[in-house]
Amino acid sequence: MAWNDSAPRDRAAAQILTVFGSLVTAASCILLWSTLAFGRFDDVTRLGIPVWLLAGLGIGGGLWIVWRGIAMYRADQSPRR
């Protein structure tokens, strides 16, 4: 298998996606926890989206980003240096 010049860039992009997705998931979990802990189910954003719904979508989106980063990293079949 030949050396792939774009492989280090692809691996770095996959790692950045994984870290970013983890941060989004963690922030959304904190937002959801604070909404549930204080019982503020009627709070909405300026756009009219309930905060608990926004937090749930953030958790799902963050986990999807993490999954894509892991899939990108594992799909790289180039040899390591």
N, C-alpha and C positions, 0 to 999 in steps of 0.2 A: 504494500500500500504506500503510495507516494505521499510526501509531505504536503499538506493543504495550507497554503499561506493565509487563508481567511479563517482558519480554525481558531487561533487564539482570540480573534475579534468576536467570533461567534460564541465561544465559551464565555468570554467576558460579558457579552450582551445577555446571555442566559443567566449568568450569576446576578447581573444588575436587575433583571426582571424578577428573579426569585426574591431578592432582598426588598425591592420596591413592593412586590405583592405582599410580603410578610409585614411590612410597615403599614400598608393600607388595611390589612386584616386586623392587626393589633389596634390601630386607631379606631376602627369600626367596632371592635369588641369593647373597647373602653367607652365609646359613645353609647353602645347598646346597654352596657352594664350601668352606666350612670342614668340612663333613661329609666331602666327597670328599677334601680335601687331607690330613686327618688319618686317613682310613680308618676312621672310627668308624661303621660301618654297623649296628652292634648297639645304638646309642643309641636309647632310646625316651622319650617323654614320660610324664608321670604317668598319662595315660589309655591308655597302651600303643600309641600311634601312633608308628611309626618316624619319626625326624627327617627322613630323606631323602624320605619320602613327604609329610610335612607341608610341606617346602620346595617340592617339586614342585607340590603343590596351591596353595601361596601364590603361586608364579609364575603359574600358570594363572589363579587368581582375580584377581590384580593386573592381568594383561593384559586380562582381561574387563572389569574396572572402567575401565581406560584406554579400551578400545574403546567402552564405553557413554558415557563422557564426551565422546569425540570425536564420536560419533554425535549426542549431544544438542546439542553446539555447532554441528555442521554442519546440523542440522535446523532451526535457528532462521533463519527467513526474514524477520524484521523488519528494517526499515531502521535503519542506524546513525545516531546523532545527528550 
